[in-house]
Each structure stands twice: as structure tokens, then as C-alpha cells.
Amino acid sequence: MTKRIGTGASLADFTRRDFLASSALTAALFTAALLLFPAGAKTDGKGPAVTAQNSVSSSSPMPRR
């Protein structure tokens, strides 16, 4: 029986099967990330733009407590 990674085993106990499994999981993670967040996606939405309101007066500061 081989020791598994994550159980305190040393790097010498890292088997070929462990390497292939971790490589496949890493590839699946990056593929899912690319599908969820495509590189060519535009972030310019057609929704309303948020604008700042300048109704705050800077001449009278808030009173201190």
C-alpha cells in the first residue's frame, strides 16, 4: 500500500498516479476558470452608470461627539 499525499508523506512518496491525478485536477480547475471567466469578455455593461453626487457641503464639518 502506498502513502498518499496530504498525510505527512515526504516528496519521495509522491507516486506517478498521484502526479497524474493532481495534474488532471489542476487542468480541470483552469478549464472551469476559463469557462466561467472568458478572457475576451467585455465588462462594459449596458446598465445605468453610477455617478457621484456633489450635494455634500465641505464648508461645515460634522460636529464631534
C-alpha positions as CSV (number, residue, x, y, z in Angstrom):
1,M,0.0,0.0,0.0
2,T,1.4,3.4,-0.9
3,K,1.2,6.5,1.2
4,R,-1.0,9.3,0.0
5,I,-0.1,13.0,-0.3
6,G,-1.5,15.1,2.5
7,T,-0.9,12.5,5.2
8,G,2.5,13.8,6.1
9,A,4.3,11.7,3.5
10,S,7.5,13.0,2.0
11,L,8.1,14.1,-1.5
12,A,9.7,10.7,-2.3
13,D,6.4,9.0,-1.6
14,F,4.8,11.1,-4.5
15,T,3.8,8.4,-7.0
16,R,3.1,8.6,-10.7
17,R,-0.6,8.0,-10.0
18,D,-0.6,11.0,-7.6
19,F,1.2,13.2,-10.2
20,L,-1.3,12.3,-12.9
21,A,-4.3,12.8,-10.6
22,S,-3.1,16.2,-9.4
23,S,-2.3,17.3,-13.0
24,A,-5.8,16.3,-14.1
25,L,-7.4,18.2,-11.3
26,T,-5.3,21.3,-12.0
27,A,-6.2,21.2,-15.7
28,A,-9.9,20.8,-14.7
29,L,-9.7,23.8,-12.4
30,F,-8.1,26.0,-15.0
31,T,-10.6,24.9,-17.7
32,A,-13.5,25.7,-15.3
33,A,-12.0,29.1,-14.6
34,L,-11.6,29.9,-18.3
35,L,-15.2,28.8,-18.9
36,L,-16.6,31.0,-16.1
37,F,-14.4,34.0,-16.8
38,P,-13.5,34.2,-20.5
39,A,-10.5,36.3,-21.4
40,G,-12.3,38.3,-24.2
41,A,-15.3,39.2,-22.1
42,K,-16.2,42.9,-22.1
43,T,-17.0,44.5,-18.8
44,D,-18.8,47.5,-20.4
45,G,-22.4,46.8,-19.4
46,K,-25.5,48.5,-20.8
47,G,-26.8,49.2,-17.4
48,P,-27.1,52.6,-15.7
49,A,-23.9,54.3,-14.8
50,V,-23.2,55.2,-11.2
51,T,-22.4,58.9,-10.7
52,A,-21.2,60.7,-7.6
53,Q,-23.5,63.3,-6.0
54,N,-21.9,66.6,-5.0
55,S,-24.6,67.6,-2.6
56,V,-22.3,67.3,0.4
57,S,-21.2,70.7,1.8
58,S,-17.5,70.9,2.6
59,S,-17.8,74.2,4.4
60,S,-19.3,72.9,7.6
61,P,-17.7,69.8,9.1
62,M,-19.6,67.3,11.1
63,P,-19.8,68.1,14.8
64,R,-17.6,66.0,17.0
65,R,-19.1,63.9,19.8
